[in-house]
Amino acid sequence: MMPPLDLDNGPLQSLRPLQMERWLDACTANRQLTILVASCFCIVIGGLDLFLGNEVPISGLCLPFVVAVCWVASLQTAMVLSLFCAMAWIIDDTFFLHSTSPGVTLTEVWLTTVHACFFLAIVSVIWRLRCAYERERVFARIDSLTGLLNITAFNDTAEREAARCRRSGSPLTVAFIDCDNFKQVNDTLGHRTGDRLLKQIARTLCQSVREMDAVARLGGDEFALLLPNANRDQAEIVIKRVRARLSDAMSTENWPVTFSIGVAVYHNPDADADALLHGADQLMYDVKHNAKDGVAFQVS
């Protein structure tokens, strides 16, 4: 048996969440506070820059706060803050340092433009980095073939819903779905057809459940449903609809695939997602080892 991975040793340390990522997530979770604090610091820095004069230019210290706003807010908001910071230089030179030429000189306009371009270039880079970061985070939680939640995202959702259901005293239902004879499709019709079959199952499941429900592909030909606030009767209605539509979809394509489904209804759901799935998984295997193409319910 393979030993568990230790993320504290060797190169696997890079797989642990970075402190910077946790800090950025905290800023994003408190978006309005981050914008307010960053704007206040930029104003304070701009005021200090005017007070200290050209001898100690500190307007560049606004950059980390501009970056923070760019990360949590819209691109337009970050650009406005960048232009404000750039204007601090020309206001400083024109009104507080008594420049030799009256009014705003071409040199001051040029310097302000350079400073603005500097801030805007940084904002552009950070914005692209943010978009790439968010895209990667989404892809890390989505099954690339079907577009459903993957097992990591499903576990997170299940644990969150279990905690909410325990607080409210409402039931939580987990269904484990396994495709019967899927290997036969792969062997006789090819893997491309197998992939098309899995995509069709994903579409059918999404069209058959309620808006509040979660659908995931756990791997291979295994799928899971999470039905918050669903008791035995409500779960039976959803599962009956799921089975009927899956059967119609398979018949339309003449695919020899049926489905073994285990459904566990929890009135006091466990906090651990593995435990929630295990109950439905065992029921599914009971169906699969008997006659397949059936469903088994259990209320606990």
C-alpha positions as CSV (number, residue, x, y, z in Angstrom):
1,M,0.0,0.0,0.0
2,M,1.3,3.4,-1.0
3,P,2.2,5.7,2.0
4,P,0.2,8.9,2.3
5,L,1.8,12.0,0.6
6,D,3.5,14.3,3.1
7,L,3.3,17.8,1.8
8,D,5.7,19.0,4.5
9,N,8.7,17.2,2.9
10,G,10.8,17.8,-0.2
11,P,9.4,19.2,-3.4
12,L,5.8,18.5,-2.4
13,Q,6.0,21.6,-0.2
14,S,5.1,23.5,-3.3
15,L,1.7,21.9,-3.3
16,R,0.7,23.6,0.0
17,P,-1.2,26.8,-0.2
18,L,1.2,29.8,-0.3
19,Q,0.9,32.5,2.4
20,M,0.4,35.0,-0.4
21,E,-2.6,33.0,-1.8
22,R,-4.2,33.0,1.6
23,W,-3.6,36.7,2.0
24,L,-5.1,37.4,-1.4
25,D,-8.1,35.2,-0.6
26,A,-8.6,37.1,2.6
27,C,-8.5,40.4,0.7
28,T,-11.0,39.1,-1.8
29,A,-13.4,37.9,0.9
30,N,-13.3,41.4,2.4
31,R,-13.5,43.3,-0.9
32,Q,-15.1,46.6,0.3
33,L,-12.8,46.8,3.3
34,T,-9.7,46.2,1.1
35,I,-10.7,49.0,-1.3
36,L,-11.4,51.4,1.6
37,V,-8.1,50.7,3.4
38,A,-6.1,50.8,0.1
39,S,-7.6,54.1,-0.9
40,C,-7.0,55.6,2.5
41,F,-3.4,54.6,2.4
42,C,-2.9,56.1,-1.0
43,I,-4.4,59.3,0.1
44,V,-2.1,59.4,3.2
45,I,0.9,58.6,1.0
46,G,-0.1,61.3,-1.4
47,G,-0.4,63.8,1.4
48,L,3.0,62.8,2.8
49,D,4.5,63.2,-0.6
50,L,3.2,66.7,-0.9
51,F,4.5,67.5,2.6
52,L,8.0,66.0,2.1
53,G,8.5,67.4,-1.4
54,N,10.9,66.2,-4.1
55,E,13.6,65.5,-1.6
56,V,11.9,62.4,-0.4
57,P,9.5,61.1,-3.2
58,I,7.3,58.4,-1.7
59,S,4.4,58.2,-4.2
60,G,5.7,54.9,-5.5
61,L,4.7,53.4,-2.1
62,C,1.1,53.5,-3.4
63,L,1.9,50.6,-5.8
64,P,1.1,47.7,-3.4
65,F,-2.3,49.2,-2.5
66,V,-3.1,49.7,-6.2
67,V,-2.2,46.1,-6.8
68,A,-4.5,45.0,-3.9
69,V,-7.4,47.0,-5.4
70,C,-6.7,45.5,-8.8
71,W,-6.9,42.0,-7.4
72,V,-10.2,42.4,-5.5
73,A,-12.1,45.0,-7.6
74,S,-12.8,45.8,-11.2
75,L,-10.1,46.9,-13.6
76,Q,-11.7,50.3,-13.9
77,T,-11.5,50.9,-10.2
78,A,-7.8,50.1,-10.2
79,M,-7.2,52.3,-13.2
80,V,-8.9,55.3,-11.5
81,L,-6.8,54.7,-8.3
82,S,-3.6,54.5,-10.5
83,L,-4.4,57.8,-12.2
84,F,-5.0,59.4,-8.8
85,C,-1.6,58.3,-7.6
86,A,0.0,59.5,-10.8
87,M,-1.7,62.9,-10.4
88,A,0.0,63.3,-7.0
89,W,3.3,64.1,-8.7
90,I,2.0,66.9,-10.9
91,I,0.0,68.4,-8.0
92,D,3.1,68.2,-5.9
93,D,5.2,69.9,-8.5
94,T,2.7,72.5,-9.5
95,F,1.1,73.7,-6.4
96,F,3.4,72.9,-3.5
97,L,6.9,73.1,-4.7
98,H,6.7,76.5,-6.4
99,S,8.2,75.4,-9.8
100,T,10.0,78.2,-11.7
101,S,7.5,78.1,-14.6
102,P,4.0,79.2,-13.9
103,G,1.2,76.6,-14.3
104,V,1.8,73.1,-15.5
105,T,4.9,72.7,-17.7
106,L,5.3,70.2,-20.5
107,T,8.0,68.4,-18.3
108,E,5.5,67.9,-15.5
109,V,2.9,66.6,-17.9
110,W,5.4,64.2,-19.4
111,L,6.5,63.0,-15.9
112,T,2.8,62.5,-14.9
113,T,2.2,60.6,-18.1
114,V,5.2,58.3,-17.4
115,H,4.0,57.7,-13.9
116,A,0.5,57.0,-15.0
117,C,1.8,54.6,-17.7
118,F,3.9,52.9,-15.0
119,F,0.9,52.3,-12.7
120,L,-1.4,51.3,-15.6
121,A,1.2,48.8,-16.9
122,I,1.5,47.2,-13.5
123,V,-2.3,47.1,-13.2
124,S,-2.6,45.5,-16.6
125,V,-0.1,42.8,-15.6
126,I,-1.8,42.1,-12.3
127,W,-5.2,42.0,-13.9
128,R,-4.1,39.4,-16.4
129,L,-2.4,37.4,-13.6
130,R,-5.7,37.6,-11.6
131,C,-7.7,36.3,-14.5
132,A,-5.3,33.4,-15.1
133,Y,-5.3,32.6,-11.4
134,E,-9.1,32.5,-11.2
135,R,-9.3,30.4,-14.4
136,E,-6.8,27.9,-13.0
137,R,-8.7,27.7,-9.7
138,V,-11.9,27.0,-11.6
139,F,-10.3,24.3,-13.7
140,A,-8.9,22.7,-10.6
141,R,-12.5,22.1,-9.4
142,I,-14.1,21.1,-12.6
143,D,-14.0,17.8,-14.5
144,S,-12.3,18.7,-17.8
145,L,-14.4,16.2,-19.8
146,T,-17.9,16.8,-18.6
147,G,-17.7,20.3,-17.0
148,L,-19.2,18.9,-13.7
149,L,-17.7,19.4,-10.3
150,N,-14.7,17.1,-9.6
151,I,-14.4,15.1,-6.4
152,T,-12.5,17.9,-4.6
153,A,-15.1,20.4,-5.3
154,F,-17.9,17.9,-4.5
155,N,-16.3,17.1,-1.1
156,D,-16.0,20.8,-0.3
157,T,-19.6,21.4,-1.3
158,A,-20.8,18.4,0.6
159,E,-19.1,19.4,3.8
160,R,-20.4,22.9,3.6
161,E,-24.0,21.7,3.0
162,A,-23.7,19.1,5.8
163,A,-22.7,21.9,8.2
164,R,-25.6,24.0,7.1
165,C,-28.1,21.1,7.3
166,R,-26.9,20.3,10.8
167,R,-27.5,23.9,11.9
168,S,-30.9,24.1,10.3
169,G,-32.0,20.5,11.2
170,S,-32.8,19.7,7.6
171,P,-31.9,16.4,5.8
172,L,-29.2,15.9,3.2
173,T,-29.2,13.3,0.5
174,V,-26.2,11.9,-1.3
175,A,-26.6,9.7,-4.4
176,F,-23.8,7.5,-5.9
177,I,-24.3,6.6,-9.6
178,D,-22.3,3.9,-11.4
179,C,-22.6,3.1,-15.1
180,D,-23.3,-0.6,-15.8
181,N,-21.6,-2.0,-18.9
182,F,-19.6,1.1,-19.6
183,K,-16.5,-0.9,-20.3
184,Q,-18.4,-2.7,-23.0
185,V,-19.0,0.6,-24.8
186,N,-15.4,1.6,-24.6
187,D,-14.2,-1.8,-25.9
188,T,-16.7,-2.2,-28.7
189,L,-17.4,1.4,-29.8
190,G,-14.2,3.1,-28.8
191,H,-13.1,5.6,-26.2
192,R,-14.4,8.6,-28.2
193,T,-17.9,7.2,-28.0
194,G,-17.3,6.5,-24.3
195,D,-16.4,10.1,-23.8
196,R,-19.5,11.2,-25.6
197,L,-21.6,8.9,-23.4
198,L,-20.1,10.4,-20.3
199,K,-20.9,13.9,-21.5
200,Q,-24.5,12.9,-22.3
201,I,-24.8,11.5,-18.8
202,A,-23.5,14.8,-17.3
203,R,-26.0,16.8,-19.4
204,T,-28.9,14.6,-18.4
205,L,-28.1,14.7,-14.7
206,C,-27.8,18.5,-14.8
207,Q,-31.2,18.8,-16.5
208,S,-32.8,16.3,-14.1
209,V,-31.9,17.7,-10.7
210,R,-33.1,20.8,-8.9
211,E,-31.3,24.2,-9.1
212,M,-29.9,23.9,-5.6
213,D,-28.5,20.4,-6.2
214,A,-24.8,19.6,-7.0
215,V,-23.7,17.1,-9.7
216,A,-20.2,15.7,-9.8
217,R,-18.1,13.2,-11.7
218,L,-16.0,11.3,-9.2
219,G,-13.9,9.6,-11.8
220,G,-14.2,7.1,-14.6
221,D,-17.9,6.2,-14.9
222,E,-18.9,7.2,-11.4
223,F,-21.1,10.2,-10.6
224,A,-22.6,11.7,-7.5
225,L,-25.5,13.9,-6.6
226,L,-25.9,16.1,-3.6
227,L,-29.5,17.0,-2.7
228,P,-29.7,19.6,0.1
229,N,-33.0,19.7,2.1
230,A,-34.2,16.5,0.5
231,N,-35.9,13.9,2.6
232,R,-36.7,10.3,1.5
233,D,-39.8,11.3,-0.5
234,Q,-38.2,14.3,-2.2
235,A,-35.1,12.3,-3.0
236,E,-37.3,9.5,-4.6
237,I,-38.9,12.1,-6.9
238,V,-35.5,13.4,-8.1
239,I,-34.0,10.0,-8.5
240,K,-37.0,8.7,-10.4
241,R,-36.7,11.5,-12.8
242,V,-33.0,11.0,-13.1
243,R,-33.4,7.3,-13.9
244,A,-36.1,7.9,-16.5
245,R,-34.1,10.5,-18.4
246,L,-30.9,8.6,-18.3
247,S,-32.7,5.5,-19.6
248,D,-34.2,7.6,-22.5
249,A,-30.8,9.1,-23.3
250,M,-29.2,5.6,-23.5
251,S,-32.0,4.2,-25.6
252,T,-31.8,7.1,-28.0
253,E,-28.2,6.3,-28.8
254,N,-28.7,2.5,-28.5
255,W,-26.0,2.3,-25.8
256,P,-26.3,-0.9,-23.6
257,V,-25.7,1.1,-20.4
258,T,-27.8,1.0,-17.3
259,F,-27.3,2.6,-13.9
260,S,-26.8,1.3,-10.3
261,I,-27.7,4.0,-7.8
262,G,-27.2,4.1,-4.1
263,V,-29.1,6.9,-2.2
264,A,-28.3,7.8,1.4
265,V,-30.6,10.2,3.2
266,Y,-29.0,11.8,6.3
267,H,-31.0,13.5,9.0
268,N,-27.9,14.3,11.0
269,P,-25.2,14.4,8.2
270,D,-21.6,13.7,9.1
271,A,-19.1,16.5,8.7
272,D,-16.8,14.4,6.6
273,A,-17.5,14.2,2.9
274,D,-15.9,10.7,2.6
275,A,-18.3,9.4,5.2
276,L,-21.3,10.9,3.4
277,L,-20.2,9.3,0.1
278,H,-19.3,6.0,1.7
279,G,-22.9,5.3,2.7
280,A,-24.2,5.9,-0.8
281,D,-21.3,4.0,-2.3
282,Q,-22.1,0.9,-0.3
283,L,-25.7,1.0,-1.3
284,M,-24.6,1.3,-5.0
285,Y,-22.4,-1.8,-4.7
286,D,-25.3,-3.7,-3.2
287,V,-27.3,-2.9,-6.3
288,K,-24.5,-3.7,-8.6
289,H,-23.8,-7.1,-7.0
290,N,-27.4,-8.1,-7.2
291,A,-29.2,-7.3,-10.5
292,K,-27.7,-3.9,-11.5
293,D,-30.0,-1.3,-13.1
294,G,-31.6,-0.4,-9.8
295,V,-31.7,1.9,-6.9
296,A,-31.3,1.4,-3.1
297,F,-32.3,3.9,-0.4
298,Q,-31.2,4.1,3.2
299,V,-32.3,6.7,5.8
300,S,-30.1,7.4,8.7
